[in-house]
Amino acid sequence: MKSILVILVCLTSTILIVPEIDIFNHAYTAGRPAYDASFFLRLLGEGKSIVSNLSILQADLYFHGGAGHFHDEHRDGLAIGEREEHLAPVEHRHEKGRSAISPFNVLFRISEETEVTEHVHLHGDQLKEIIPWLYYAAEIDSHNVLAYTLTGFYLSDRLGNPDEGIAFLREGLRNNPDSWEVNAEIGRIYSQHLGNYTAAVRFLSRAWGLLQKVPHDRFQERYVLSFLARSYEALGQGSAALPFYRRINELFPDSGIHEKSGERR
């Protein structure tokens, strides 16, 4: 009975999203003018986090041509700790069935549409179509950190617009000032895409401090420290980078980082 109720809530919420996303999509393509979703948010109440995550999931499905890989390619919620590996080309699985991208279906293709099967990534103008879903996920729940970090990643890495990615992440930082994830993502973009290593060190240092206050894994720690160390190096401050390389070596003894840290002793 409980499962049936959950399904009904999800379906009802998704149906309600359809006209809202359509409005938001037009707002986005028109330059993102002010959009008032206050009534809809009041209607959702505590369920807004569910709808926000549904929007993210739908964006993921759309990006992968209907074949969701949220727990596969994007495991750990697109964890910052493993993003470096994800940036490299990945050979995706191909299952039997249709090879074409299915029409966009906000009900998660509850029908034969679920049989999509060639894992195809969208590109160019098609890729831009998922951005309103990600913007809307953050609009619905301003404390959904994943909505901000994922949008920042797509804007900077997939669409080649790091400045807009930074701007959106700063909005996320205003709503989530103690989020190490948002701070780290801003720092990464400054370091990797904009070459502003001073700003990168500022945000990554804050991310490092916040990360130590919450449960985390070694991959997340390595991610923050890797970009922090590289940013210090780019500023000509190798001695400042050394402790972070040593820490990475402690976390991953076989990573080869010990060679770098040894060279700086």
Helices and strands as residue ranges (DSSP letters): H 2-29, H 38-44, G 45-47, H 48-63, H 75-78, G 80-82, H 83-87, G 112-115, H 124-128, H 131-140, H 145-153, I 154-158, H 162-175, H 180-189, I 190-194, H 197-211, H 218-234, H 238-251, H 257-263
